[in-house]
Amino acid sequence: MSGLRRFFKRLRTSTAVLVGVALAAGGVVAVAAAPAQAATSITLNGASGGRTFDGVGAISGGGGNSRLLIDYPEPQRGQILDYMFKPAYGAAAQMLKIEIGGDTNSTSGAEPSVEHTRGSVNCDVGYEFWLAQQAKARNPNIKLYGLAWGAPGWIGGGDFWSTDMVNYLVSWLGCAKSHGLTIDYLGGWNERGYNVSWYEQLRSALNANGYGGVKLVAADSDWTVANDVDSNPAFASAVGVMGAHYPCGYRSAQSTCTVPSAASSSGKPLWASENGSDDYNSGAQAMARGINRGYLDGRMTAYLNWPIVAAITPNLPYPTMGVVLAPQPWSGYYSVGKNAWVMAQTTQFTAPGWQYLDSSGGFIGGNRANGSYVTLKAPNNSDYSSIIETVDAGSAQTLNFNVTGGLSTGQVHVWATNLRSNSSADYFVHTADITPSGGSFSLTVQPGYVYSLTTTTGQGKGTAAGPGQGTLSLPYSDTFDSDAAGTEAKYLMDWQGAFEVAGCGGGRTGQCVRQMSAQTPITWDSLSDPHALLGDTGWSNYTVTSDVLLEKSGYAELMGRANSQSYTGAGGLNAYHLRVSDTGAWSILSSNTGGTVSTLASGSVAALGTGRWHSLALSFSGSSITASIDGAEVGAASNSTWGAGQAGYATSQGETAQFDNLSITPGSGGTGGGSGAIVGSGSGRCVDVPGATQTNGTQVELWDCNGGTNQQWTATAAGELRVYGSSCLDASGQGTTAGTKVDIWSCSGQSNQKWTLNADGTITGVQSGLCLDATGAGTGNGTLLELWTCNGGSNQKWTHG
């Protein structure tokens, strides 16, 4: 039946139609359904009571997860935005939560504040207002929601729950208004509890400043806020919505969602105001459960996925979460995930303001394992949509529907996504139209699907596709003179602090990058020095050069071979640094994700002072690292801990240093390319470290290519294939016989970690002479890799970079 694309229909009774849906190589096709369980009867009753639906959407923030999107070229940038926001095209998000930047890391990067220092408001910083404008342009009905993760340190002398923060949020709303944006919802402090009197003060301030229509969400943490809402009338009056994070479990299957009675009885709308945090493809099953079960279990009327897009490089935390992957503005590459189509199965068939029908939702056959269904009706009280998920079902199930209570008995359109397929052709497929007879019809649902049954029309699936992946080639340079003041320089991603384009100081004309955070911020996560990264994680041998001006006593840094960044612990980074201070002290440093910083070389030159420009350079060639100040080499070190990575800027805490004339040139050891995914010719899948673990001895496998840092391999001049910057592809136990497993291990320079990339596509171990092989000529996800006698098979052919 391979390649068939038709649907099987037959009359089951005089009043019912049976539709069977299954998967074949060509996508969703019609087959005679597998033996179904006993039929389940479902009444769709328009007279049923139920809560008002508030929407399914996603979050931009909690880190710079949208950062690189604004740097994409057209038409790819517009295509990505369409897939996120355009109705009848893709995910069609109904709500967008954006971060209120605080100059501090908030998971995958830092977002800039509109007020770095007291009284100096700049409404044109960052990209969140731009993103909200793009969302509104595509869907004028989308709801907007602002939330802070951190804040500039001047606020309240470091106290978030202060009058300063109230005033700051009023200023931020004014900035949104200046961009033509109306904010519908406003939160407090992400996942940091709540302060009752502060919320009451904020409510009063909003009312007094013309923002009475903005509803407050409390507390973007857990449900404990419900107790105070129930016991404190003033607090209850201030709070418009109660939102909890991960009420179905953090990064869980979302099989069961929990809401305490104090929240359920509060009378407030209840939201899953952050959920997900899963890969843009593999999170689809959990999302399908959670959207339905959030309402069935807890009467939650909104579901917000974290985040909306993964527009960050693969060395940052959570590099593939969202509904679209967009890590390479320089190549234009992007990929729309299965998550987008699960979201579409609700968003394209409903709208905020629709009503859930409580008696028309539940678990199929009363058994959670069979799947779940919810039904919502439109404000016209006639149109309706039912969303059904059979994620965990073991066999086909027949559902007999009876439509009553004023709902339309007209034609029903069926759309489906096969969650067990890895082919985009099987996502969001218009499978069939059913004409009920006497208000009744039947549908046979297959296991592992999401279905939408609707009397509405106008749904659609976008067809745009981006180009393939590509490296950011060297040389690369930027004078920053073509950027708008207040923006972030092209491709430069803040991790801590705020690196923005500003007019140069020190008597220099034109524009520079300035670190704008003048004090320690109110952090959401671990505090680290302000720093920002730029470029391709595969750059290996290169020189990074930049002019630097210190505005006050402190230090500034150039960074190189920066790869894995941690948001836990010390917020550390695997990288090399050239640090210079105003006193003239300099050092070459090596840092790691555990927060350890080692000095490889140090010394001093004449004091650099403040307000004066100097030129810094940091060069890499194999294990050789050299540092120069004002054109003179000042020191060198030999170290091979980090084999490849990005360039970057850093400063000491509160140091408002300036940077100009960035230049990154290839070195004698190579151009810094040779990095990227290793893709099997026979499978089309990537060499992958399971679960993104960094544990020595983990055997590598094939997996769907997703741009993750656990799929980025750097070919070094020493013949290594490095991942995470410090782990090497390794023949386990120095084995040299066929069947030796291939794993990762800390790079040691031994011959069992040396590989030859051959012209015929094979990769052979230097020590063994054997080929990198997909075990048993397997092509599926999870196929383990080993050494095997070279035989010319497609399971031994690879492309890299």
N, C-alpha and C positions, 0 to 999 in steps of 0.2 A: 504493500500500500504506500510505499515511499513516494513522496512527491504529490500525492493527492491533496487537493485543497477544496473539498466540498463537504457539506454537512449532511448527515443522515437524518431524515425526518420520516416519521410515519404516524398515522393516527393510532392512538392508543385506545381511546374510547371516543364516543361521539362528542365528548366535551373536553378532550385533552390532547395535548401534543407532547411527544417525547423527543428530547434533543440529547444525543450522546456526544460528548466531546472528549478527545484523547490526543495524545502527542505522537507524531511521526517525524521522520527526518526533515520534512519540509515545513513543519510547524503544527499549528492546531488544525486537525482534520476531522472529518466525520468518520466514525466507526460504529459498529454495533456495540452498545455499551456493555461493559463487563457486568456479570451478574450483580444486580443491585441489592442492597438491603431492603427490608420491608419499607414500603413507601411511607413518607412522613407528610402529614397534612398540615398546611400552613394557611391561616386566614390573614389576609391583608385587609385590615379594618380601618378605614379612614376616620371613624368616630373614636378611635382609641386615644387616650391621653398620652402625653409624653413631653419631655423637655424640648426647649428650642435649641437647635443646632447652631453652634458658634463657628465651626470651621475646622478644617484640617490644613495645617501649614507647616512652616519650618523657621529656623533661626539662623540669622547671620550674626555671628558674634560668639562670645565665649571663646575668644581667640580670633586671629585674623584669617578665619577659614574662607572668607570671600576675597582676600587681599589681591590675588593675581588676576581676578576676573576683569577688573577695570583696565588692565594692561593688555588684554586680548585685542587682536586686530579684528576689524570687520571683514567678512560677515560673521565670523565665528562667535564673536561676543554677543551679537544680537541673537544668534541661534541658541546659544546657551540660555540667555535671558528668556527667550520664547519657551524653551523647554521647562523652565522653572515657573513662569508666571502666566503665559498666554493661555486664555481659555481655549478649550477644544484643541489643544496641541500637545501638551505634555503633563507635567505634574500639576499644573494649574493651581498653585498654592492659593489658599483663601485667606491666609493670615501670614504676615511676615513680622517676626520679632527681630529688632536690630539692637546691637549693643550701643550703649551710651559710653563712649570711650573714656578711659581713665588713665592713659599713659602707662599701663601696666599689663603684664602678661595675664591672660585669662583663659588659657589652655593651649591654643595653637598660635599664639602671638599676642601682641599688644595692639590696641586701637587708640588713636589719638583723641585727646580731650579737646573740647571747644574752648576751654579756659585753662591753659597750662599754668598760668599764674593769676592771682586774684585780680579781677577787674579787666583783664585783657581777653575779650571774647572774639573768637574767629569762627564764624559759622561755616567756613569753606574747607575745613580740614577733613581728611579721611575720605571714605567712600561709602559710608552707610546711607547718607542722605541721597547720594547718587543712585544707589541700589534701590532705595525705596521709590525714588522718582521713576526708575525704569519699571518697577513692579506696577506702580499706579498707571503708567502710560499704557501698559498691556491689559491691566484689569483695574479699572477705576473703582471697583467695589472691594478691592482687597483691604483687609483690616491691618493697621499698623500698630506696633506694640514696642515700647522702648524699655530697656532694662540695663542697669549698671552692674558690672562685675567688680570694678574697682573705681578709684577716683584719684585725682591729683592730691598730693600730700598737703597742700595749703588748706584744704577743706577741713574745717573744724579742728585745726591743729592735729590732723590725723584721725579724727573721729568722724566716721561715715554718718552716724545717726546724729546729725547736727543741723542747725539752721542754715549753715553754709551749703550743705548738700541739698536742702529744700530749694534754696535760691538758685543753685547750680542747675537743678532739674527744670526750673522755670525758664532759665536762660536757654537750656537745650531745647525746650519746647518752642521758644521764640526762634531759635535757629531753624528748627524744622519748618515752622511757619514761613520763614523767609525763603525757604525752598519750595513753597507751595504745598507743603505736606500737613495734613491733619493727623495727629496721633490719636488713636482710639483708646489705647490702653497703656498704662505706665506701671512699672513694678518698682520694688525697693532695691534690695541688695541680693544679687543672685546667690542662692544657697548659703546665706550667712544669717539665717534667722530673720527676726523682725523686731521692731521697737514700736509699741502701741502708740505712744504719744507722738512719735515722729510721723507715723502714717496720718494721724489726725491733723497734725500741723501741715503736712503736705496737702491734704485735702482742702484745708482752709486757704492755703496759698494758691492752689489751682483755681478755686472758686473766685478768689479776689483778683486774679490776673487774667480772667477771661477764658479759663480752661475748665469750666464746670462740666463740659461734656466728656472729659477724659476720665475713664474709669480706672480705679486703682486695683491692681492685682496683688494679692498677698498669699503666700509670702515667697513664692518661687523657691521653696525649700521642701518642707514636708507638710503633713496635715495638722501639726500641733497648733497652728494658728487658729484652727476652728474653735478651740476651747475659748480663746479670748473673744472671737467674733460672737460666740453664743452668749458670753457672760457680760459683755461690755457694749451697750447700745451705741455709744459714741464711735467706738471702733467699728462696729458693724455698719454704721452709717457711712463711714469713710471708705470702707472696702466694697468694691463692686463685684469682684470675682475672686474665688479662691483657686489658686493654682499650685499644684504639687509637681515635683520632679520625680520621674520614674516610678509612678504609682503601680506599675505592672512589673517592677523589678529593674535594677540597673543592668543594661545590656543583657537582658534575659530573653527567654522565649516569649514573654508577654502573654502567657497562657492564662494567667489569673491577675486581675487588677483589684487593688484594695483601697477602699475608702471607709474611714471610720464613721460611726453613726453621728458624731458631732458635726462632721462636715455635711453628711447627707441631709441632716435635719435643719441646716442653717438657713435654707432658703436662697443661698447664693449659687450662681452658676459654678460648676466645678470643672476644672480643666487639668489635663495632663500637659502642663505648661512647658515641660521639656521631656522628651522621650527619645528613644533611638540610640544614638551614639554608635551606630553600626555601619559596616561597610555598605557602599552604595548598591551592591548587588546582594550580598549574603544577608543583609538585614531585612530583606523583603518578607520573609515568612513571619518574623516577629512583628513587623509593622502591620501585616494583614490581620494578625490576631488582635493586636493592641487597639487598632482603630475601632474594631467592632466591640471587643470585650471591655474596653474602657467604659463604654456606655452600658453594656449589659450588666457588668459587675458593679459599677460605681456611679452610673448616670453622669459620666464626664462628657461634656458637650464640645470639647475642643481637644485636638491632638496636635502638638507641635514637635516636629522632628528636629533633633540636633545632628548636624547643621543642615543648611539647604544645599551647600555646594562645598566641594573639596578643592578650592582654588589656592592650594599651597603646594610647596615642593615636598617630595616624599621623605625627606629627612626629619620633618616636623611631626609632632604627635598627632595621631588620628588622621593620617594623610588621605584616606579613601572614604571618609564618612560623608553622607549627604545623599542627594538624589542625582547629582552630576559630578563627574570627576573632571577637573580642569586645571592640571598642574603645570602646563607649558604654554604660556602666552607667546613665547618666541616661535613655537612651531604651529600654534593654533589648534593643537590636539585637544579633544575632549571626548568624553564617553558618557552617554546617558544610562543610568543604572536601572536595575529592576525595581528599586525602591520608588523611582519616579512613576512607574506604571501602577504599582500598588496604590500609591497616593491618588493617581488619576482615577482609579476604580471607585473612589468616593467623590473626589472633588469635581470631576466632570459630570457627575450625576446629581449633585446637590448644590446648595448655596447656603451661606449663613442666613438664618431666619426661617429655614425649613423646620419642620417639627418631626421629632422621633415619634413613632407609633409603638408604644410599649408592648401592646399585646401582639404586635407583628414582628417581634424580634425574640431571639433566644438561641438555644443550642439544638442542633439538628437531632431530632429524636430524643431530646432531653439529655444528650450525652455530649460532654465537652469535646471528647475525642473525635466526634463526627464533624465538628466544625460549628460555626456560628453564623447568624444572619441578623441584620437590622433593617428596618424599613423606615423611610422618611417621606413625608408628603410636602408638596410645594404649597406656598401661600394661597394658590388658587383652589386648594382643597380637593383637587382632582388628580393632578399628576403625582406620581410617586416613583421612588427608586428603592430597590432592595439590594443590599450588598451582602454577598455570601462568601465565606471562606471555608475551605475544606483542607486546610494546611496539613492536619494530622490524620485525615481519614485514610482508612485502609482499603476501601473499595468504593465503587460507584454507588450513588444514592439517588433515589427518585423522590422528588418533592412535588406534591400536589397542592397547587395554590387555588384559593378561592378569594376573589376580590369583592369587597363589600364596603359599606359605610361611606358611599359617595365617591370612592376612588374610581378613576377611569377604568373601564373594562375594554379599552381599545388595545391596539397592537402593543406588544411588549418587545423591546429590543434587548438582546443579550450580548454583553461584551465579556471577555474572559482573558485572564492572564494565567499561564501555566508556570507556577512557581518552581517546579522541578526541572524546568528547561533552562538551558544556558544560551538559548537562541533568542535574540530580540524579536524575531519573526513570530514568536509565540506569546508576546506580551501585548496586552491591550488590543485584542482582536475582536472585531464585530462578527460574532459567530452566527447569529440567527435572529430572525424575527418570528414571533409567535403571535397568532391571533387567538385570543381566548374564545371559548364558546360558553355562553351562559355565565360569563364571569369566572370561568375555571380554565386552568391550563396546568401542564406538568413539565418538569424539567429534570433531566437526569444529570447530576453533577459528578464530575470525576474527582478523585483525590488529588490534593496538592494544587488547588486552583483558588483564584478569586474571581467571582462573577458579579456583574452588575446587571440587574434587570430594571428596565426603566420604560416609562411611557414618554419620556422626553426625547428630543433629537438634537443634533448639532454637535455631538462629540466627534473628536478627531485625533489622529496620531501624526505628529510631525514626522517629516521625512528627511530633514537636513542631517548631514553627517560631516564631521570634521576630518581634517587630514590626519596622517599618521604621526607618531611621536618623532621627535628630533632633538638633538642636543643644541644647546646655546653655544655657538662656535666662538672661538677666540681668534683674534683679539676682540675685546669689548671695552668700550669707553663711554663716559658720560660727563659732560661739563655742567649739567643741571640747568643750563641757561634757558632751555626751551620749555621747562616745566612751570606750571602756575604756582605762585606762592601759596604755601599752606598744604600743598599736595605732597604725597610720598613719591620719591623719585622712582622712575621706571624700574620694576622688578625688585626694588628694595623692600624687604619685609621686616617690620619691627617685631622684636621679641619682648624687649623691655624698654621703657622710655618711648620717646616720640621723635623720630628722625624725619624732619620736614624740610621742604625747599623754602629757603628764605634769602633775603638779600645778604650778600657777603659783607663781613666786617673787615677790620684791619686795613682799610683803605682800598680794598679790592672791589671793582665793579662787577656787575652780573650777579648770578645766583649761586648759592651753595646749599649743601645739606647741613642743617643745624639740629643738634639734639636739644629738644625744647623742654623736657621735663627738668625743672630747676630744683626739685626737691624729691626726697624719697616718697613714692606714691603710697596711697592706701591700697595695699595689694589684695588680690583675690587668691593668688597662689604664692609660690616661693619667690622671694626677692632675689634678683640677680642684678649685675651691672646692666645699664642700658646697652643694648646691642641690636643690630639689624643685619640680615643676611641677604645675599644676592647671588644668583647664578645657578650653574648646573652642578649637581652633586657629583658628577663624573670628572670635573676638572682635577687634574693631578699635578702636572709639572707646569708651573706658571709663575709670573711675577705680578703682584698687585701693588700698585702705586697710587698715592693720593696726597694732595696737599691737606694740611691740618692746621687749625688755629685753636688754641686753648683760650677760652674767655676768662677763666679764673683758675686758681690753683687746683690741681688734680691731674688726671691722665686721660689720654686718648689712645685708641688702639686701631691697628689694621689686623684683620683676621684672615686666615687662609686654611684651606682643606677642612673647612667646617662641615661636619656631616650630622650625626645624630644629635638632636636637641631633646632634652628631657624637661617635662613640666613638673615632675615630682622631685622630692628631696630638695637639692640645692638649685634646681633649675639649670643644671650644668649642660655644657656643650662640648662635644668632641671637636677640638680645633687647636690650631696654633695661633699665637698672638704676637705681634710686636707692640709692646706698650712703651709709651714715652710720657714723661711728666714734665711739668713746667720747670722743675729743677734741673732737667737734663738727664735724669736717670732713665735708663732704657733696659728692657729685658725681652728675651724670646721665651715665651711660655707655652706649655702644653696643658690643656684642660680636658676634663672628661665629664660625662653625664652624671657622675657621682659627686661633682662639685670639687674634685681635687684639682689643684693647679700646681704644676711643677715648673721650676725655673730651669731652662736649658742653657741659657747664657745671659749675662747681664753686664752692665757697665754704666758709664756716664759720659756725657759730652757737655759742652758749654750750655748753660741754662737756656731753655727754649723760651721761657718767659710766657707772658700772656699778651693777647692782641697782636701777635706776629705770626706770619705764615711760614710753615716749614714743609718740606717734602719727605714723605716716608715711603719705604719700599720693603716688601717681604717676598722673598723668592724661594721656590721649591724645585728641586731636581732630584728625584729619587729620595734618598734619605738625607740629602743636604739641604739645610735651611740657612738662608743668609738675610741679614737685616741692614738697611741703609737709612741714613738720616741726612737730608740735604745733599744727596748725591754721593756721600762717602759711606763705604761699608763700615759698620761699627761692630759687627759680631756675626758669628756663625755657630751652628749646632748640627749634630748628626742624630737623627731620630726617625724611625719608620713607623711610629705608632699609627699615624693617620696617613692613609695613602691617597685620598682624594676628598674633595669637598668644595663648598662655596667660599667666596670672599665675603668680607663684612667689615662693619665699623662697630666700635664700642667706646664707651667713656666710663669714667668713675661716676658714682651716684651723684646726680645733681650738676654734673659738669656739662655746661651748654657749649660744647665744642662745635667747630664748624669743619666741614670737609668739602673739598673741591677737586675737580679734574681727576676723577677716578679712571684708572687704566688697568686692564688685566690683559697681559700678553703671554702667549705660549712660551714655555721654556724649552731648553735643549733636550729634555727627557721626553718630549712629546707635546701635543697641543692641549693636553688635558682632556681629550676625548676618551674613547675606549671605555665608556661607562654606559650602563643602561641595562635593559632586560636581556636575558638570554632566552630565546624563544625556540622551542622544538619545531623542526620542520614538519615532522609527522603529526604533531598534536596541535600546533598553534598555541600551546600553553607555555607559561613561563617557568623557569627554574625559581623555586620559591622556598623560603625558610618557613616551615609550618608555624602558624600562630604568631609570626613576627618575633619569635623567641630569639634571644642571643645566647642561649645555653650551648656550651661546647658539646659536640657529639650529636647534635640534632641532624638527622638525615634529611637532605633536601628532596623536594618532590616537584611534580608538575602541578600547576594551578592556573586558573584563569588570570590573565595579565591584568593588573589593576594599578600599576604605577607605584605600589607601595615600596617603602625603603627596603623591605625584605625581599624585593625582586630586583634591586639595583646592584649590578655587579661591575666593579671597576677593574679593568685589566691594567696592572701596574707594570712599570719597566722591569721589575724583578720577576715577572712571569706569574704573579699571583692573580687570582680572581677574588677581590675583596667585596664584602658586604658589611654595612654599618661602619665602614671605615677601618675597622680593626679586626674583623673576623675573616678567615680565608676559606675558600672551597678546599676541602681536605679529603685525601684518601684515608679512610679510617684505619687507625693503628698502623699506618705506613704500609698497608696491604698492597700487594702487587699481583694478586690473582683475580681472575674473573669472578665477579660476585661481591667484591669488596664494596661496602657501602660508601657513598660519597656524602660527607657531612660538612658542618662548619666547625672551625676551631680557631682559637686565638692565633693570629699570624705569628709564625716562628721562624720563617725563612728556610724551613726544611724542604727537601725535594718533593715530598708527598703533597706539598701545597703549591707546586709549580705546574703550570699548564701551558700547552701550545695550542693556539687557535689556528687551525689549518685552513688552507684556501678552499678545501672541499667541504667545509662546514663542520668537520669533526673537531672535537676538543679532546686532546690526548694528555694523559698524565706524564709528566717528564720522568718521574721515577719508574713507572710501570710500563709505559708505552701503550696502555689500554685506553679505550674510548669511553667518554662520558656517555652513559646509556640509560634510556628509559626502560626500566625492568619489564621484561616480557613483551617488549614492543608496545607497551601500554600508552594510551593517549588521554586517559581520563584524569580528572582532578584526583590528586592523592597518589598518583603513580610515583613510586620511589625511584631515585636515581642511584646508579652503581657504576663500577668499572666493568667493562666487558671487552672481549676480543673484538677488534674492529672488523665489521662485516659489511659496511656500506649501507646499512639500513637507515630508513628515514628517522628511526628513533635514536640514531647517533649523529644526526645532522642538526646544527644549531646556527642561529644568527644572533649577533650580539651588537648592542649599542643602538 
